[in-house]
Amino acid sequence: MIDYLERFSTTKPEGYFRAMQHRKPKAFVEIIYFNLREISGQNLSFDTELKAAMVHENRVHTVQSSADIPVILSSSDAEVKIVELIRGTQWVETLSIPYGRIHWGKYRAQLFANGTCLVINNSAVVKIFERSRDGKWDHKTSLFDDDDTAREATEFVSPNSCHVLVNANCIVDELKVSLTKYGGKNSDGKWIELPLGVTDRVFVLDVTRDGRCALVRDTDDLLICDLTDDGPEVSTQSYINSRKAKFSPDGTRVWSIYGRNGAKVYIRGNQGNWLEEYIIEDEKDRYWLWDIKFSPDGTTIALNDSYRVEIHGQQGEGVWGRQAVFDDFSGRRIISEILFSPCGTHGVITLFSNRVEKRVQRIIGKISDGSWVEKASVAANGLVVFSPDQIHVAVYSASDQRITLCELTDEEALPEVTIIEQSQTVNSIEFSTEGSYLVTGSDDGMVRIWGQTGNRRWTERATIAHDEPVHLVQFVMEMTHVLACCNNRTNLYELKPNVLSFSV
């Protein structure tokens, strides 16, 4: 019993022995009681209750919740819907709005400004809404609304700010030009609309996560703009002919592609200026660079030239170097994406295929000597999801319908923790914020919630059945609710913990 309880205990093991040696059974029972409470509290099972349903004209592709207020967004290619918890008792639909005139391209909707604002984009017009105190969503402004020639509009929004930047390809005097507009809330609480740049070749490349800075290319100049209450202000100008550039996640660095296939990393100086920190020279064996990704901590970057991935990282204070090259992909396999884990010590490379079910993934990671190696290959139609607490990775293989949970370590392999069997194809996997729960959605219409138990075990905590395949699942509102999307329907379920009770 002692050995078993010590697996979960947050107290010193000597506490058990002292209680036994001094013949204090009550103290020993209290310790058992404490640990059982810990076990039950950290590994709850749930009853579930349907609280709201949002039904769309076609398939749902986006769901989102606000971290600050109880607002849930659901979006398809036809319309955007929002439900809100009113007086803490009832979920009510507070917005249902179509995208409007339909053009080719992607249809997007996103909550921002801590859930108090909404931007919707039908690829030609970008509309901004703000939530009033009584819960109504008021239309504040539209960018490119009066321009019938705008196409392929792309918006840049940061979750915690009231700044929206939009690129659009427009036809002016029978010529195709790139125009950019800014929409934002000023210090008086009014929404303003401003053009950005002085030429018709302005293009936003990125915005920092805090919404305070934007990277803008104006003809051949790379501008860094401060986003203020009065609109964008150019703070830094660099004469770099870069077709691509992006901020690091923390906004302290910028990478830019230069030349044929080289790259540079800049770091923000103490005076707010940007200093050249690292140069990746052109190489004849490298193809045109397709993308560059920073790790979440900004200390590692991955270069993707379509046929290989290079990992460059800090090897000391301010010293960078190339740490690995991955190019053994069975011939010229195009790389469609590379993503880092939250801790930046692992990544997943996705190899492109015209058929999604044939896209193979490779998991790479850093080992104890600081080098990077390939740790696992995921069969076609698989999924790789890293936990936010940087401890686990969930690897789903469609060939055997299994989800394998592995630990993220500095070993050359991924130590296996447990295997979760599935009956049909899994379409969506998400960890809870603290990493101790996992939710899955699959073709059999089942949403399953798994919880971590001591001694490296995971057990099923709740099951929700649907008549249609589930293609998207997500924990929301600090894991008090879960969203499940089945074709054109988004269901919101409340998770009600079943807490074990003990008496001493």
Number of C-alpha atoms within 10 A of each C-alpha: 6 12 9 10 17 16 13 15 18 11 12 9 14 9 12 19 13 13 17 14 9 9 11 11 12 12 16 18 14 13 18 19 15 15 19 18 16 14 18 16 14 16 22 21 22 17 15 17 13 14 15 20 19 21 20 20 13 14 18 24 18 18 24 19 24 18 14 11 13 16 24 25 23 28 31 24 20 18 23 24 21 22 22 20 18 15 7 8 8 12 19 15 18 16 17 16 12 16 24 12 10 14 15 10 14 13 24 21 27 23 25 20 18 17 22 21 22 23 21 23 24 26 24 29 26 25 19 23 18 22 17 11 8 7 15 12 19 14 14 17 18 17 26 22 12 9 12 11 13 23 21 19 24 23 24 18 24 20 19 17 18 24 27 23 27 23 26 26 20 22 16 12 7 7 7 14 16 19 23 25 20 20 24 25 19 15 10 8 9 10 17 16 16 15 16 22 20 9 12 16 16 24 24 28 18 23 26 19 18 14 22 18 22 25 23 25 25 18 15 14 15 25 22 24 19 18 23 17 17 13 19 23 15 15 13 14 15 12 9 15 16 18 14 21 22 23 25 24 18 13 19 15 21 24 24 21 23 20 13 14 19 18 21 17 22 19 20 15 12 8 6 11 13 19 14 14 16 17 16 17 13 15 11 9 7 17 16 18 20 16 19 22 21 25 21 18 13 19 16 22 22 22 22 25 18 21 21 20 23 18 20 19 21 16 14 8 6 10 10 18 15 16 17 16 15 17 15 11 14 6 8 11 17 16 23 16 18 20 18 22 22 17 17 19 21 25 24 24 24 21 20 17 15 7 9 11 12 14 19 21 23 19 22 22 25 22 17 10 8 13 14 21 19 17 18 16 16 21 19 19 19 24 22 22 17 27 23 18 15 18 17 23 25 24 23 29 20 20 12 13 16 20 23 17 24 19 20 22 18 17 15 16 17 19 13 14 16 16 16 15 12 18 12 17 22 28 19 22 25 21 25 18 15 13 18 19 24 23 24 24 28 23 19 17 20 22 27 19 23 21 21 19 17 15 10 12 12 20 16 17 20 18 16 16 13 15 10 15 21 26 23 24 24 23 24 23 16 12 15 12 18 21 24 27 30 22 19 16 21 27 18 24 21 19 18 14 17 14 14 12 8 9 4 7
